[in-house]
């Protein structure tokens, strides 16, 4: 229903009439079910942003991790594997 009083249109009512209010929903889906879920949501008329992913780490944190990975690759003798490091812990 669009309410028009003379030449005046309630813009909020008009906007909601023409452009429905949308909500966003985050759903965690196993990788092996993603294609099915996207097809289902699309067939039901929902807008699906396939590429939207949220990074857990900031760009700065990712850069720091990449620096440490490079150090491990370039200087493997300066590091010990997890099992060896774990043996040195005293958890008592």
N, C-alpha and C positions, 0 to 999 in steps of 0.2 A: 504494500500500500504506500503510495507516494502522496504526501500532504502538500498541497499547493494552496496558498492563501493569496489570491490575486496573482501578482507576479513574484511573490516571495516563496522560495522553496527552503525548507529546513535542510541545510546542507548535511547535518549529521544523519538525519533520516534517509536522505537521498544516497549518501555514501554507503550506508549499511544496506540499502536496497540494491544498489548496483554492485558494490564490492562487499561480499559477506565477510564478517569478522572471522579471522583465521587464528587458530591456535597452533602451537608447535608441540611435537611429541618426540621424545627420544626413546628408541626401542633398541635393546641389545639383542642381536640375532646371530646365531651361529653361522659361520661362513658357508656351511653346506646348505643352509636354508635361505640365504640372501636372495638368490635369483627368484625363487618361488615367492618370497615375501614381496619383492618389488613388483613382480607381475600381478600378484593379488591386489596390492594397494593401488597400482595404476589402473587395473580393470575396474576397481570400485570408484574411480574418479578422484583419488587423492593425489596431491602433488608430492612427488618423491624427489628429494635432493640426494642423488646417489653418491656424489663425491664428498659430501659433508662429513668430515671427521674432526674430532676434537683432539688436539695434541695434549697429552698428559704433561709433557715437559715444555718449557718455554724454549724459544730459539737459542737463547744463551746456554741453557742446560744441554740442549742437543749438541751445540758446538763443543762444549766441554767434554761430553761423552765421546764425540768423534776424535778430539785431541788425544784422549786416553786410549782409544782403540788404535790410533796411529802409533802411539808409543809402544803398545803391546806388539804390534806387527813389526815395527822397526827394531825394537830392542827386546826380543823375547827372553834373553838370558837374565834380564833384570826382574823377572817376574816368576812366581811359582804358581802351579795350578791350584785350584780350589781345594782339592782333597789334601794336598800337603799343607796348605794354610790352615785348614780346619783342624788338623791334628795338633797344631800348636796352641789352640784355644784351651783355656782351663775354665770350664763352666761350673766348677764346684764352688 
